[in-house]
Amino acid sequence: MSFIANFLVAVVAALHVYFLILEMFLWTKPLGLKTFRNSIEKATESAVLAANQGLYNGFLAAGLVWGLLHPNLAFAFQIKAFFLLCVVVAGVYGAATVSRRILYVQAAPAAVALVLLWLA
């Protein structure tokens, strides 16, 4: 169970690295425009905000990786639980304010990982 929980934590971290790349580097490129359903005009106007948002996604990924690599298992659990909770809260807020899709792409994987982490 612990392996599966840590695997899901790694998946959530990888998703947030992907979000970082989309928001910081691909926001005004075809993939970013398609992913976020933006026009080039809207994307250009919001690029600085998106880059900032991408940076925060990078911090979430870094925290999850820190939890995966920390040698003290009790403290590693606390780190992973904290950052997964942050992801869930951000995902729920994003689903309520931006797009329901965020609930499934961001919050749900983190919630499943958090439950499995606690069960492990």
C-alpha positions in Angstrom: 0.0 0.0 0.0 2.8 2.4 0.8 4.3 1.9 -2.6 1.0 2.7 -4.3 0.5 5.8 -2.2 4.0 7.0 -2.9 3.5 6.3 -6.6 0.4 8.4 -6.6 2.2 11.2 -4.8 4.9 11.1 -7.5 2.1 11.2 -10.2 0.6 14.3 -8.5 4.1 15.9 -8.4 4.6 15.1 -12.1 1.3 16.7 -12.9 2.3 19.9 -11.2 5.6 20.0 -13.0 3.5 19.6 -16.2 1.2 22.5 -15.1 4.3 24.6 -14.4 5.6 24.0 -17.9 2.2 24.8 -19.4 1.7 28.0 -17.4 5.2 29.3 -17.4 6.5 28.4 -20.9 3.6 27.2 -23.1 0.8 29.6 -22.1 0.8 31.5 -25.4 1.8 28.5 -27.5 -0.7 26.3 -29.3 -0.7 23.6 -26.6 -1.3 26.2 -23.8 -4.0 27.9 -25.8 -5.8 24.7 -26.4 -5.4 23.3 -22.9 -6.7 26.4 -21.2 -9.1 27.3 -24.0 -7.7 30.8 -24.4 -7.4 33.2 -27.4 -3.9 34.5 -28.1 -5.1 37.9 -27.0 -6.3 36.7 -23.6 -3.3 34.5 -23.1 -0.9 37.4 -24.0 -2.6 39.7 -21.5 -2.5 37.1 -18.7 0.9 35.6 -19.4 2.6 37.1 -16.3 -0.2 35.9 -14.0 -0.1 32.4 -15.6 3.7 32.3 -15.0 3.2 33.2 -11.4 0.6 30.5 -11.1 3.0 28.0 -12.7 5.6 28.9 -10.2 3.3 28.0 -7.4 2.5 24.7 -9.0 6.3 24.1 -9.1 6.4 24.8 -5.3 3.7 22.1 -4.8 5.7 19.6 -6.9 8.9 20.4 -5.0 7.2 19.9 -1.7 5.8 16.5 -2.8 9.2 15.4 -4.0 10.7 16.6 -0.8 8.2 14.4 1.1 9.1 11.4 -1.2 12.8 11.8 -0.6 12.9 12.7 3.1 14.6 9.9 5.1 12.5 10.3 8.3 9.3 8.4 7.4 7.1 10.2 10.0 8.2 13.6 8.9 8.0 12.5 5.2 4.3 11.5 5.9 3.6 15.0 7.3 5.3 16.7 4.3 3.4 14.7 1.8 0.1 15.1 3.7 0.5 18.9 3.9 1.3 19.4 0.2 -1.4 17.0 -0.9 -3.9 18.9 1.2 -2.7 22.1 -0.5 -3.2 20.6 -3.9 -6.7 19.5 -2.9 -7.7 22.9 -1.6 -6.2 24.6 -4.7 -8.1 22.2 -7.0 -11.4 22.6 -5.2 -11.0 26.4 -5.4 -10.0 26.2 -9.0 -13.0 24.0 -9.8 -15.3 26.5 -8.0 -13.9 29.6 -9.6 -12.5 28.6 -13.0 -13.5 25.2 -14.4 -15.0 22.0 -12.9 -12.4 20.1 -14.9 -9.8 21.2 -12.4 -11.6 19.1 -9.8 -10.9 15.9 -11.8 -7.4 16.8 -13.1 -5.9 18.3 -9.9 -8.0 17.7 -6.8 -9.1 14.1 -7.3 -5.7 12.6 -7.9 -4.3 14.4 -4.8 -7.3 13.3 -2.7 -6.9 9.7 -3.7 -3.1 9.9 -3.0 -3.9 11.4 0.4 -6.4 8.7 1.3 -3.9 6.0 0.3 -1.1 7.7 2.2 -3.2 7.6 5.4 -4.2 4.0 4.8 -0.6 3.0 4.3 
